[in-house]
Amino acid sequence: MQALIRHLEQQTGQSLSNHRLTSVGGGDINSAYRLQTADLVWFIKLNRAELADMFAAEAAGLQELVKIGAVRVPEVVGWGQFQQHAYLVLNYIELGALRGDSARMFGRQLARLHRQPQDWFGWQRDNTIGSTPQHNNRSDDWVEFWRQQRLGKQLQFAAANGYTGALQKQGEKLLKKIGGFFTDYQPQPALLHGDLWGGNAAADSQGQPVMFDPACYYGDRETDIAMTELFGGFGRDFYDAYHAEYPLDAGYKTRKTLYNLYHILNHLNLFGTGYLGQANTMIERLLAELG
């Protein structure tokens, strides 16, 4: 780590002498550290050197979110590769629970982010969801984008990981029928966080909402809202504020399963068989909806 810190001094022009380095929770994919000196506090994420592009894509997403300015995100200090490490350095934000006024504020801010019009679906570059490749080729057709670059890709990854049989057979049926969920609904491209579960949003020490660890692209805003419900949700204050600012289409209640299937398939590919039953159940539920 000391060699990496000397490298960061050279890259940023900041003196990091007399620093204090503390290991902190970095999620399931990365290791993470808090680095503090008399003048600054940084959050440093580390992974294998070959994953440097993953951090470059995350930095691009954070910078795009900063540009719109609807929701606070950590400021990017730098990213790169040094010896065996890929790294991403962010300004450190002290985080607390997102509830009450903070949750309501986050609901309004996220709605305002989603209201900013974009011209197409996809993203300026590919990125990752967790450490899984996320393909973002530009498209004007949301149904085809979701079919080919989201569910289709995850099913391909699952097959390569040995998950064949019913998952692939029923998954192919679903891919062919996806358009049935959009007969009366035309999504508009919006900048998405892309991985908005409860662990990727919080409040700072002044109660201002903060979101982080994005997997940005331009897509249907319902995908962000769907994921907020996948692993416990954000609470009624958040949802009431979002809906008051930007109400959801009635068909969202069905489409959220379609959108969250992407994340469950990704968890299957990242973490294993424990998610296979849930993925199969979601596919069967969606096929039943279409008749």
Secondary structure by P-SEA (a helix, b strand, c coil): caaaaaaaaaaccccccbbbbbbccccccbbbbbbbcccbbbbbbbccccaaaaaaaaaaaaaaaaaacccccccccccccccccccccccccccccccaaaaaaaaaaaaaaaacccccccccccccccccbbbbcccccaaaaaacccaaaaaaaaaaaccccaaaaaaaaaaaccccccccccccccccccccccccbbbccccbbbbcccccccccaaaaaaaaaccccccaaaaaaaaaaccccccccccccccaaaaaaaaaacccccaaaaaaaaaaaaaaaac
